[in-house]
Amino acid sequence: MAMKTFSDFTIYQTIASETIVQAIKDSLIRLQLSLSQCRGQCYDGASNMLGKKSGVAKQTGVALPTHCHSHSLSLGVKDATNNCQILSNTMNNTNEIVKLVKYSPKRENLLGDLKENLQYEDEEEDAAAAGLTKFSATRWTV
């Protein structure tokens, strides 16, 4: 029976395909899965992942490599927003505001103090007000 399973997040010392392949194999061993039984791989399209000569996809064998649909969607949305002045300006301004706060410990502490002083009626609102997060222009979706 086929199933799709998220295994884990891994921090790599390098992004060399050999390092990533070893991490994938280690993860599969921990999950008691065999690489020979995997039928699909999903990557962001970088050469170290999908490279035909030495990429992760080439080294991991029978599993069919595909470009991650979420990453493709994110790149498409980013490209579309570049052609819409209002969205492009909004994203640029938002990014500048985040940088203004995040790159200043004093401002970040002030934001934290403001959050602590706000009273929320439920936990969902409190969690939603967690703070500012820097974002990558190619890793977001509207």
Buried (B, 14 or more C-beta within 10 A) or exposed (E): EEEEEEEEEEEEEEEEBEBBBEBBEEBBEEEEEEBEEBEEBBBBEEEBBBBEEBBBBBBBEEBEBBBBEEBEEBBEBBEEBEEEEEBBEEBEEEBEEBEEBBEEEEEBEEBEEEEEEEEEEEEEEEEEEEEBEEEEEEEEEE
